[in-house]
């Protein structure tokens, strides 16, 4: 079930998407073929020979003989767009040799990787060595936590208006130290300081707030043995020492019809991350699902934005909204957007306040609300209550064009100071408002 949203979610940049759309017509191809496993085609280029383009439908991995260093290239993007818009034009059913060789080599690598993983599972566990590794890791994490706590105190004494506190290199250096100390959660939080906080219009307030939260996290980790199980699990996950996926999937699953309401795809440190917000139609619970892929591979999302998925998900411990792991890909169905939500901004603010009490480290809260854009850079709900909206000019124009000034169901996040939109109803369709890295 390949959709245009899945394609646009994995493009490397806007220029590649524009170029791919320009090639997404059968007349620019010598050959177009597809079966249940792959898409393939010969794209007409400037050279003597056409470009051999391949797409694996299982994970949307691509390969092309063109010289582009982008993944996927414009030819692979065009081939996928043709498959979503004009599937009948992919009429060839006999796989060419160059496609067979690629698929076979990929299958061989996957088999070797699976065999290696199986060997690790079958290998007897050296409990003594494992305990020693855990002890060493715990020591390094405590070293990182102590370093961060002391640095935050030093910066506070020096003053948040000092050049050191406002210098991105200060936080980048701390981030590298946290990675060395095997505390990736702290490293991610420090990246947020450089990427978002130091560029914020209200940097003084935001920096003080973020430093306070990080200090609270450090002190909470030091006192984790005095906390209840749920809070302790959340603290350890925020540090980067949370439960393994196998442990999470051993917990009871929540069975529901999950609406795929919002998605954002971004790249950091050669890793592509896809973040999807799911809303349980029966339970009313929000679930955050993360999928990863190392570049140049892309994240193959089995669930198109706006679809309904019947499956069970297992939630990570801690106060919500929680990250969750799906038990399987479930049964996926494309359908009309759900009926209007009863929630408005008043209820959202109340829910945010309660969530913040339970989870002081909460960064944002998802919502599904009918809203309309106003001329002053704000969004209003059905009752006329308005909140600040964080959006660039292109997104603002797109939302205005889709809504036409009328109240329209939308999914987004509220971070306590501004709204960010992720998905929006457009008639009977559900469209993404966030491109890759957007």
Buried (B, 14 or more C-beta within 10 A) or exposed (E): EBBBBBBBBBBBEBEBBEBBBEBBBEEBBEBBBBBEEBBBBBBBBEEEEBBBBBBBBEBBBBBBBBEBEBBBBBBBBBBBBBBBEEEEBBEBEEBBEBBEEBBEEBEEEEEEEEEEEEEEEEEEEEEEEEEEEEEEBEEBBBBBBBBBBEBBEEBBEEEBEEEEBBEEEBBBEBBEBBBEBBBBBBBBBBBBBBEBBBEBEEBEEBBBBBBEBBBEBBEBBBEBEEBEEEBBBBBBBBBBBBBEEEEBBEEEBBBBBBBBBBBBBBEEEEEBBBBBBBBBEEBEBBBBBEBEBEEBBBBBBBBBBBBBBEBBBBBBBBBBBBBBBBBEEBEBEEEEBBEBBEBBBEBBBEBBEEBBEEBEBBEBBBBBBBBBBEEEEBBBBBEEBBBEBBBEEEBBEBBEEBBEEEBBBBBBBBBEBBBBBBBBBBEEBBBBBBBBEB
